[in-house]
Amino acid sequence: MERRDYFMKKQLKKILAGTLCAAMLTGTVCLAAEADYAIIVSDALPEEVAAKEGPNGEVPESAALLGLTEEEVATLKEGNYTAAICWHQGGDTYITKHTQFITELFAEVGIEVVAVTDAGLSTEQQVADIETVIAMKPDIIIGEPVDAVGTRDAWQKVTDAGIALVFMDASGEGMTAGTDYVGCVSSDNYGNGVIAARLLADAIGGEGKVGMCYRNVNLYPVEQRKIGFMDTMAAEYPDIEIAEATPCEAAVDCEDAMNAMLLKHADLKGAFGWYDEPCVVISAAARTSGKDEFAVTGCDLGEDVALALAQNDMVAGIAAQRIKAQARALAILGCYGILEKEAPAFVAVPGLAVTHDNVVEGWEECYGEQPSQAILDAIG
């Protein structure tokens, strides 16, 4: 059967699959942990996600539900399959580690990664990359669009060529999971906003004024973090007021934003940053303003915020993306495409609350390795 024909038929099967899933509920979600899987994403993942919907309105499912049986692994190993990865950009630790963990999981099932491309945030370059990779005839392509509209036709050519397509974070504009691509994997960014809110509330004793610095851009992952933070504060902490929420274009803009907030609200007790670099800038601005007792939380466990956590600095907690789990989920979904196995339209990877107490373990969970010696020394 042609893979595209299979995707068309999957739409009819989704209703039955949803009915079966509901019947298996045990108060949370379908318990895939009970399946006899030889390969899973991670045994540390919750089976629930906080995300309410994916970027196209999909019902999110936890990456904890994904897996491959021994029979499926054997089938994959016999196929001499290949895969390629088309990144929107590269060079940083985030993408490098994703590439590493995707490649490692594919190696477990005998799939060779034959190309990894870096579009450098150029739409034209990514279109060229995709076309070049299609010509190599891999069985799987994993990618993150630079521009959901500008690269859409190029991504469609992947599926038209019979290649299993898996997206990270967002799909091509107007493309449909199960028809035009296998599925999409993303961190539970709404959930990470929830985690950051709870960490900040705990740090300031559940009452007082806080501020927010958020990125002024209409991107699903970034917007979900902001919404998750604000929703949680409103629903769970009636004695905490978000006194000021300032849009910023980049991390460096958080310095002026925080200075203005602290001038206007001298009693501000803490603040949220949408990823790790703003948290560092916010902390520096608060310290310069003489705020010795101030708490900062945000998303993404980078080196600098991990060091601040280890030192018990102003950064009180971080909602970390589980990079290793996310990468493995992407690779497993690619295998679903080859196997013509029913796949969730949108897979969310639950975040991890990281504080001073678990920064070493949190780093290991996210990156699959020990943190730097500087972090280990700081933790004592």
C-alpha positions, 0 to 999 in steps of 0.5 A, a space after each residue: 500500500 502506498 503510504 499516502 493512501 494509508 494516511 488517507 484511510 487513517 482518518 476513518 480509523 481515528 474515530 474508532 481509535 478514540 473510542 477505544 482510547 476512552 474505554 481504556 481510561 483509568 482517570 488519566 489517559 490510555 495506559 500505553 505503559 501496559 503495552 509490551 514495548 521494547 523501546 519507549 520514549 522515557 520511563 520518567 514521563 507523566 502520562 498526562 499533559 497540561 496542554 489543552 490543544 496543539 497548534 492546529 487544535 489537535 488533542 495533545 497526547 503524552 509522549 509517554 504513550 509512544 513505543 515500539 514492540 519487539 516485533 516492530 523493532 525486528 521489522 524495522 531492522 530488516 528494512 534497511 531504512 534511512 532517515 534525514 533531518 531538516 532543521 530550521 537552524 542549527 549549531 546550538 546545544 538544543 538542536 545538536 542534542 536533538 540530532 544526537 538522540 534522534 540518531 541514537 534511537 534510529 540506530 537502535 532499530 537499524 535506521 541510518 541518518 543520511 543527512 542533517 541540514 541547517 537552514 539558518 532560519 532562511 526559508 529559501 535555504 530550507 526549501 532547497 534543503 528539503 528538495 535535496 534530501 527528497 532526492 536522496 530518497 530517505 524513508 523518514 524526514 524529521 523537520 521544523 519549519 522556518 516558515 509554516 507558509 513559505 515552506 509548506 509546498 516543499 514539505 508537501 513534496 515529502 509526503 507526495 514522494 512517499 516519505 514519512 514526515 514528522 514535524 517538531 513544534 509546528 507543521 506546514 500551513 494547512 497540512 493535516 496530520 495523518 494525511 500530509 504528515 505522520 504527526 507533530 512533537 513538541 514540548 508541553 509549552 503550556 505545561 511549562 508555563 504552569 510549572 513556572 507559575 507554581 515554582 514562582 508562587 512557592 518561592 514568594 510564599 503564595 502572595 504578592 506582586 510579580 512581573 512578566 517578560 514575554 516574547 512579542 511574537 505569534 509563535 505557538 510554543 512561546 505563546 503557550 508558555 505565557 498563557 500557561 503561566 497567566 492561567 495558572 496564576 489566575 486559577 490557583 493563586 488569588 493572592 498573587 497579582 501579575 502587576 506588569 506584563 511586558 512584551 520583549 523582542 529579545 532577552 536583552 530587552 528584559 533589562 529595561 523592562 525590569 527596570 521600568 517594572 521595579 520603578 513602578 512597583 517597588 514591592 515586586 517580589 518576582 518575575 517570569 521569563 519566557 526562556 532561560 536567557 531572559 531569566 538571567 537578564 531579569 535576575 541581573 536587573 533586579 540585583 542592580 536595583 537592590 532587590 536582594 529578595 527576589 525570585 525568578 522562574 521561566 522555561 528551558 534549562 540552559 547552562 547559566 540558569 542551571 548554575 544560578 539554581 546550583 548557587 541558590 541565586 535569584 533563579 528559583 526554578 525552571 520548567 525544563 524541556 526534556 530534550 532527550 525525550 522529545 528527540 526520541 519521540 520524534 524518531 519513534 513517530 518516524 518509525 510509526 510512519 514506516 510501520 503504518 502504525 496509528 500515530 497521535 496527531 500532536 504529541 506533547 512532552 511533559 516538562 520537568 520542574 527543576 530547582 536547586 534540589 534537583 538541578 543535577 538530576 534534572 540536567 541528566 534527565 533533559 540532556 542525558 549527561 552530567 552537567 558541567 563541572 561548574 554546576 557540580 562544584 556549585 551544588 557542593 
